[in-house]
Amino acid sequence: MSDERFEILRRSIVEAPVIMKGEYPYFIHPLSDGVPIQSAELLAAARDLINENVDWSKIDVILGIEAMGIPLAAALCLHSGKPLVIGRKREYGLPGETPIDQSTGYSKGAIYLNDIHEGDRVFIVDDVVSTGGTLLPILKGIDKIGAIVADCWIVFEKGEGMNYVRSHGDWPLNSLVRIEMQGNKVVLLE
């Protein structure tokens, strides 16, 4: 991958600080945490790499996942002209709201989907998949609604989480950069 945009993403993740949340190694990155400061160049690299791989004519709505899927989803919304909805960690009680239980490597809670309807062709975007504990329930929730997961892009695929999700269904799942944690270091995978 000689593309400079990939190099920007790859360099930024390798240089990311790592903290421990209990036994869980957690990298801190502008696209996944909003700190350290996020450059326009970094956000544009992720946006453009995803954008050029999506057939927008087959998408009805973009679903960004709170919290850090929001900046990238907003950038893709503006670029593609497709409407945007956010999977929120807050319940609103609107008609048709779909609650989704999710559990990550360091937290548990719920994500609430609104304004996704039967037959909608949904594009999902998020910052990181580590365990699959958020993405898998969202994919199943979209299926339960009767909507279609038309495409799904994750910036950082960490460890075996995406493979775990892939083993539970036949959704179009993609990532830009694959990584694993080796102690307190982020290591790039090919």
C-alpha positions as CSV (number, residue, x, y, z in Angstrom):
1,M,0.0,0.0,0.0
2,S,2.0,2.9,-1.2
3,D,-0.9,5.3,-1.1
4,E,0.1,8.3,1.1
5,R,-3.4,8.3,2.8
6,F,-2.8,4.7,4.1
7,E,0.7,5.8,5.3
8,I,-0.9,8.7,7.2
9,L,-3.3,6.3,9.0
10,R,-0.7,3.6,9.6
11,R,1.9,6.0,11.0
12,S,-0.7,7.7,13.2
13,I,-1.8,4.4,14.8
14,V,1.7,3.1,15.4
15,E,2.6,6.3,17.2
16,A,-0.6,6.2,19.3
17,P,-0.1,6.1,23.1
18,V,-1.5,3.0,24.8
19,I,-3.1,2.8,28.3
20,M,-4.4,-0.2,30.2
21,K,-8.0,-0.4,31.2
22,G,-7.7,-3.2,33.7
23,E,-6.2,-6.0,31.6
24,Y,-7.3,-4.4,28.3
25,P,-4.7,-2.5,26.2
26,Y,-6.4,0.6,24.8
27,F,-4.7,2.8,22.2
28,I,-5.6,6.5,22.2
29,H,-6.0,7.9,18.8
30,P,-7.6,11.0,17.2
31,L,-10.0,8.9,15.1
32,S,-11.0,6.7,18.0
33,D,-10.9,9.1,20.9
34,G,-10.8,12.6,19.7
35,V,-7.5,13.1,21.4
36,P,-4.7,13.9,20.7
37,I,-5.8,16.6,18.3
38,Q,-7.2,15.4,15.0
39,S,-5.8,16.9,11.9
40,A,-8.0,17.6,8.9
41,E,-5.5,15.5,6.9
42,L,-6.0,12.4,9.1
43,L,-9.8,12.6,8.9
44,A,-9.7,13.3,5.2
45,A,-7.5,10.3,4.6
46,A,-9.9,8.0,6.4
47,R,-12.9,9.6,4.7
48,D,-11.4,9.4,1.2
49,L,-10.1,5.8,1.5
50,I,-13.6,4.7,2.6
51,N,-15.5,6.9,0.1
52,E,-13.7,5.6,-3.0
53,N,-14.6,2.0,-2.0
54,V,-18.4,2.5,-1.5
55,D,-21.0,2.3,-4.3
56,W,-23.1,5.1,-3.0
57,S,-25.9,4.3,-5.5
58,K,-26.6,1.3,-3.3
59,I,-26.9,3.2,0.0
60,D,-30.0,4.8,1.5
61,V,-28.6,5.9,4.9
62,I,-25.3,6.2,6.7
63,L,-25.2,4.8,10.3
64,G,-22.5,6.2,12.4
65,I,-21.9,4.7,15.9
66,E,-21.6,6.9,18.9
67,A,-19.2,8.3,19.9
68,M,-16.3,8.2,17.5
69,G,-18.0,7.0,14.5
70,I,-19.8,10.3,14.4
71,P,-17.0,12.5,12.9
72,L,-16.2,10.1,10.1
73,A,-19.9,9.5,9.4
74,A,-20.5,13.3,9.2
75,A,-17.6,13.7,6.8
76,L,-19.0,10.9,4.6
77,C,-22.5,12.3,4.8
78,L,-21.2,15.7,3.5
79,H,-19.1,14.1,0.8
80,S,-21.7,11.6,-0.5
81,G,-24.9,13.6,0.0
82,K,-26.5,10.6,1.8
83,P,-28.5,11.1,5.0
84,L,-27.0,10.3,8.3
85,V,-28.3,8.7,11.5
86,I,-26.4,8.0,14.7
87,G,-26.5,4.8,16.8
88,R,-26.8,6.5,20.2
89,K,-26.0,5.4,23.7
90,R,-29.1,7.2,24.9
91,E,-32.7,6.1,24.6
92,Y,-35.2,8.6,23.2
93,G,-38.4,6.4,23.1
94,L,-39.3,7.4,19.5
95,P,-41.6,5.1,17.6
96,G,-39.6,2.3,16.0
97,E,-36.5,2.8,18.2
98,T,-34.5,-0.4,18.4
99,P,-32.4,-1.1,21.5
100,I,-29.3,-3.1,21.0
101,D,-27.3,-4.6,23.9
102,Q,-23.6,-4.4,23.4
103,S,-20.5,-5.4,25.3
104,T,-16.9,-4.3,24.5
105,G,-13.6,-5.3,26.0
106,Y,-14.0,-2.6,28.6
107,S,-17.7,-1.6,28.8
108,K,-21.3,-2.8,28.6
109,G,-24.4,-0.8,27.6
110,A,-26.9,-0.3,24.9
111,I,-27.0,1.4,21.5
112,Y,-30.3,2.7,20.2
113,L,-31.1,2.8,16.5
114,N,-33.7,5.3,15.1
115,D,-34.9,6.1,11.6
116,I,-33.7,2.8,10.1
117,H,-36.6,1.1,8.4
118,E,-37.4,-2.2,6.7
119,G,-35.8,-2.3,3.3
120,D,-33.3,0.6,4.0
121,R,-29.9,-0.1,2.5
122,V,-27.6,0.9,5.4
123,F,-23.9,1.9,5.3
124,I,-22.2,1.4,8.7
125,V,-19.1,3.3,9.6
126,D,-17.2,3.2,12.9
127,D,-13.7,3.9,14.2
128,V,-12.5,0.5,15.7
129,V,-13.6,-3.1,16.1
130,S,-11.7,-4.9,18.8
131,T,-14.0,-7.6,20.2
132,G,-17.0,-7.3,17.9
133,G,-19.1,-6.7,20.9
134,T,-20.7,-3.6,19.5
135,L,-20.7,-4.3,15.8
136,L,-22.2,-7.8,15.9
137,P,-25.3,-6.8,17.8
138,I,-25.8,-3.7,15.5
139,L,-25.6,-5.9,12.4
140,K,-28.1,-8.4,13.9
141,G,-30.3,-5.4,15.0
142,I,-30.4,-4.1,11.4
143,D,-31.3,-7.6,10.1
144,K,-34.1,-7.8,12.7
145,I,-35.5,-4.4,11.5
146,G,-35.6,-5.9,8.0
147,A,-33.1,-3.4,6.7
148,I,-30.1,-4.4,4.6
149,V,-26.4,-4.0,5.6
150,A,-25.3,-2.7,2.2
151,D,-21.7,-2.0,3.3
152,C,-19.7,-1.6,6.5
153,W,-16.3,0.1,6.9
154,I,-14.2,0.2,10.1
155,V,-11.0,2.4,10.2
156,F,-9.0,0.1,12.6
157,E,-9.5,-3.6,12.8
158,K,-7.9,-4.7,16.1
159,G,-7.2,-8.3,16.9
160,E,-9.8,-11.0,16.1
161,G,-13.0,-9.0,16.6
162,M,-13.9,-8.7,12.9
163,N,-13.2,-12.4,12.4
164,Y,-15.5,-13.1,15.2
165,V,-18.2,-11.0,13.6
166,R,-17.6,-12.6,10.2
167,S,-18.1,-16.0,11.7
168,H,-21.7,-15.0,12.7
169,G,-23.1,-13.8,9.4
170,D,-22.5,-12.9,5.8
171,W,-22.3,-9.1,6.0
172,P,-20.0,-6.9,3.8
173,L,-17.3,-6.1,6.4
174,N,-14.2,-4.0,5.5
175,S,-11.5,-2.2,7.3
176,L,-8.7,0.2,6.4
177,V,-5.9,-0.8,8.8
178,R,-5.5,-4.1,10.6
179,I,-3.6,-4.0,13.9
180,E,-2.9,-6.1,17.0
181,M,-1.7,-5.2,20.4
182,Q,1.7,-6.6,21.6
183,G,1.9,-5.4,25.2
184,N,1.7,-1.6,25.1
185,K,2.6,-1.4,21.4
186,V,0.4,-1.2,18.4
187,V,1.6,-3.5,15.6
188,L,0.5,-3.3,12.0
189,L,-0.7,-6.4,10.2
190,E,-0.7,-6.9,6.5
